[in-house]
């Protein structure tokens, strides 16, 4: 039997608390699958999709930045093996926490793509919860 890590418990508690103050509904599997404004097919709440669409998608989609597309293509993410998704989600959390995403050189030309604290927290909580769900899965 696997033991639940303290990080997982704290992450889940944070998400549950945060969701009680927002329109986010848990569990992750019940989240809306489609944004109304675009065709991003991703298992995520609308708030997460809106952040990704506004701040991440231009580089991490077909026709985006070459290096960014090598690391992550949002349109391909749903079709990846769950283990690959889990590793990418962990990378997303780490790169946001380390303030590597969006990259500083990109922000010089596109300061509007800078993540607010709330946007960063929203993406981290979503990615952590989905990675945990996949890991338990």
C-alpha positions in Angstrom: 0.0 0.0 0.0 1.3 3.5 -0.9 1.5 6.1 1.8 0.3 9.5 1.1 3.0 12.2 1.2 2.6 15.3 3.3 3.0 17.3 0.1 0.0 15.5 -1.5 -2.2 16.1 1.6 -1.2 19.8 1.8 -1.8 20.2 -1.9 -5.2 18.6 -1.8 -6.2 20.6 1.3 -5.1 23.8 -0.5 -7.1 22.9 -3.6 -10.2 22.1 -1.6 -9.9 25.3 0.4 -9.2 27.3 -2.7 -12.1 25.7 -4.6 -14.5 26.6 -1.8 -13.8 30.3 -2.6 -14.0 29.9 -6.4 -16.2 28.3 -9.0 -13.8 25.4 -9.4 -15.5 22.1 -8.9 -13.6 19.0 -7.8 -12.7 16.3 -8.5 -10.4 16.8 -11.4 -12.3 14.2 -13.5 -15.5 16.3 -13.4 -13.9 19.5 -14.7 -15.2 20.9 -18.0 -13.4 19.5 -21.0 -13.8 22.3 -23.5 -13.4 26.1 -23.5 -16.1 28.0 -25.2 -13.6 30.5 -26.7 -11.3 28.0 -28.4 -10.6 24.4 -29.2 -8.2 23.6 -26.5 -9.1 20.1 -25.4 -7.7 19.7 -22.0 -9.0 18.2 -18.7 -9.0 21.4 -16.7 -11.3 24.0 -15.3 -12.1 27.0 -17.5 -10.0 29.3 -15.4 -6.9 27.1 -16.1 -7.7 26.9 -19.8 -8.1 30.7 -20.0 -4.6 31.2 -18.4 -3.0 28.6 -20.7 -4.8 30.1 -23.7 -3.7 33.7 -22.8 -0.2 33.1 -21.5 1.2 29.7 -22.7 -0.6 28.6 -25.8 1.1 30.9 -28.4 4.5 29.3 -27.7 3.4 25.8 -26.8 1.2 25.0 -29.8 1.8 24.2 -33.5 3.4 27.2 -35.1 4.7 28.4 -31.7 8.3 28.8 -30.5 10.4 25.9 -31.7 12.1 25.2 -28.4 8.8 25.5 -26.5 7.1 23.1 -28.8 9.9 20.5 -28.1 9.1 20.7 -24.4 5.3 20.8 -24.5 2.5 20.9 -27.1 -0.8 21.6 -25.4 -2.8 20.1 -28.2 -1.0 16.8 -27.9 -1.0 16.7 -24.1 -4.4 14.9 -23.8 -3.3 12.0 -26.0 -0.1 11.4 -24.1 0.3 8.3 -21.9 -0.7 9.2 -18.3 2.8 8.7 -17.0 4.2 11.2 -19.6 1.4 13.6 -18.7 2.4 13.2 -15.0 6.0 14.1 -15.7 5.1 17.1 -17.8 2.7 18.3 -15.1 5.6 18.0 -12.6 7.8 20.0 -15.0 5.1 22.7 -15.3 4.9 23.0 -11.5 8.6 23.3 -11.2 9.1 25.7 -14.0 6.4 28.0 -12.6 7.7 27.8 -9.1 11.2 28.6 -10.3 9.9 31.5 -12.4 11.3 29.9 -15.5 7.9 30.1 -17.3 7.2 32.3 -19.0 10.9 32.8 -19.8 12.4 36.2 -19.1 13.5 36.8 -22.7 9.9 36.2 -23.8 8.5 38.6 -21.2 10.8 41.4 -22.5 8.8 41.4 -25.7 5.5 40.3 -24.2 5.1 41.6 -20.7 1.4 40.9 -20.8 2.3 37.1 -20.6 3.7 37.5 -17.1 1.8 35.2 -14.7 0.1 36.9 -11.8 0.5 35.3 -8.4 -3.0 34.0 -8.6 -2.5 32.7 -12.1 0.7 30.9 -11.1 -1.1 29.4 -8.0 -4.0 28.3 -10.1 -1.8 26.5 -12.6 0.4 24.9 -9.9 -2.7 23.7 -8.0 -4.3 22.3 -11.1 -1.1 20.6 -12.4 -0.3 19.2 -8.9 -3.8 17.8 -8.4 -3.9 16.2 -11.9 -0.4 14.7 -11.5 -1.5 13.3 -8.1 -4.6 11.9 -9.7 -2.6 10.3 -12.5 -0.1 8.9 -10.0 -2.9 7.3 -8.0 -4.5 6.1 -11.1 
